[in-house]
Amino acid sequence: MDSFTVYVADNFHYMDAEATYQLGEFATWDEAVVEAERVVEASLQEVYRPDLDAEALYHQYTLFGEDPYIIPRPEGKHFSAWEYAKRRCQELTR
């Protein structure tokens, strides 16, 4: 595979193709994952409030955050923005 493209969907506009944009192309899967994680981190920072617990922060992310995904996905590789966000919500609210 020559490159991996990160696309970003908007959770607030679920299934709206016009609300999805191409963030960029990356030479390796790992580089694409790092960029996708950066997008999730930025979204979590936008919805974070000190009074939110992990579940509430995650709920805010799934309603209003950006949802990056990577194409193509090589055999044996996996990235889920929602799974990453759920883990980070736990870490951020400890």
Residue pairs with C-beta under 8 A, 6 or more apart in sequence:
1 72
1 74
3 25
3 26
3 27
4 25
4 26
4 27
4 28
4 29
4 31
4 32
4 70
4 71
4 72
5 22
5 23
5 24
5 25
5 26
5 32
5 70
5 71
6 22
6 23
6 24
6 25
6 26
6 32
6 35
6 36
6 39
6 68
6 69
6 70
7 20
7 21
7 22
7 23
7 68
7 69
7 70
7 71
8 20
8 21
8 22
8 23
8 39
8 66
8 67
8 68
8 69
9 19
9 20
9 66
9 67
9 68
9 69
10 16
10 19
10 20
10 66
10 67
11 61
11 62
11 63
11 64
11 65
11 66
11 67
12 19
12 63
12 64
13 19
23 35
23 39
23 68
24 35
26 32
26 35
29 70
29 74
29 77
32 70
32 79
33 70
33 79
35 68
36 68
36 69
36 70
36 79
36 81
36 84
37 84
39 66
39 68
39 81
40 61
40 65
40 66
40 68
40 81
40 84
40 85
40 88
41 88
42 66
43 61
43 64
43 65
43 66
43 85
44 57
44 61
44 65
44 85
44 88
44 89
44 92
46 64
46 65
47 57
47 60
47 61
47 64
47 65
48 57
48 92
49 57
52 60
52 93
53 93
54 89
54 90
54 92
54 93
55 89
57 89
57 92
57 93
58 85
58 86
58 89
61 82
61 85
61 89
62 82
62 85
65 81
65 85
66 81
67 81
67 82
68 81
69 79
69 81
70 79
73 79
